[in-house]
């Protein structure tokens, strides 16, 4: 979270005002520069959120970002093996990886975070 450009607190309607403010405070202690948005069912006011995510990324010491954009169909088993190698730590301490892939079996979305 310390490298996030923006933070979304989803299911905010399930928290009291005090709980929500406590969460905002916890986020600010980890990342003072990221705007914090409260959302219900993932819905946030896009006009307020868009500037936060379209701004150029800031750097955090020790945190790197890498993006790969491929074209064409990807072999689903190969993509799963890559995510397995991430989980095994072959490329260091990866915090999060995600992707949407076109495969012969159709579109697939894979996410990896926190070892799962």
N, C-alpha and C positions, 0 to 999 in steps of 0.2 A: 504494500500500500504506500510505502514511502516514495515510490517512483510514479505513482498514479498522477495523471493529468487532471482527473476529476473522479469523484467517488459518488456512487449512487447507493443510498440506503433504501432498499426495496421493502415492501410490506410495511411501510411507515404507519399505515392505518392500524396496525396491530400493537403499536407502542403508545404509551402515554406521552404527553408533552415532555415530562421530566425525563423519561427513558430516551426519547429522541434527542433531547439536548445532551444527555450523557453520552450517547453514541457520537454525536457531532464533536463533542469535546475530545473523545478518544481518538477520533480520526485526525483532528487538528494537532494533537500531540504527536502523531506519527507523520503527518504531512501538513504543515501549516499553509502551504501555498495552493493546494488543490481545493477547488470549490466543492462543496458537499450538497448533494441534491436528495431530497426525500421523494420517494416514488411509491405509488400504489399500483400493483400489478405491472411494474416496469414502466409505467407511464410518467414521464417528466415533461415539463414545458420545454419543447425543442428550442424555441428562440433563446431561452436562457442557457440551455445545455450546449448548443452548437458552438458558440465561441470558445467554450472550455475545451472541447475536444478537437477543434480545428486549429488551435494555436500551436506553434511549433513546440515540439517536445523539449523539456528542460532536461539537463543531465543530472544524474545522481551518481556520486562516486561509487564505483564498483558495480553499477547496474548498466547493462548493455541491452540494446534492442536490436533485433534482426528480423527482417521481413523478406519473404520469398514469394514471388508471384509466378506461378507456372501456367502454362497453357495446355489444353488438351486433357485427355483422360489419364487418370492416375490409377495404378494398381492398388486396390484397397488393402491387400495384405502387406504390400511394401510400406504403405503409409502407416499401417498399424505397427509394423516392426520398427519404424523410425520413432513412433511415440513410445514404444517399449524401451528403446535405447535411451530416450530422454528420461524415462522413469528409472532406468538402471544407473543414471548419472554419468553416462559415457562422455557427455559434453559439458561436464561441470554442474554447478548448482543452477539448474533452470527452474525458475519460479513458476512460469506459466507458458503454455503453448496451445495454440488453437488454429483450426483451419477448416475451410469448406472446400471439399474436393469433388470434382466430377469423376466418377468411376463408371466402369461398364455396368455396375449394379445400380446406378443412379447417383444423385447427389448425396454426399455424406458430410456430416459435421463432426469433427473430433476435437475434444478439449482435454487438456491435461493440466492439472494444478494440484499442488500439495501431495504429489505422489499417487494420484488416482486419475 
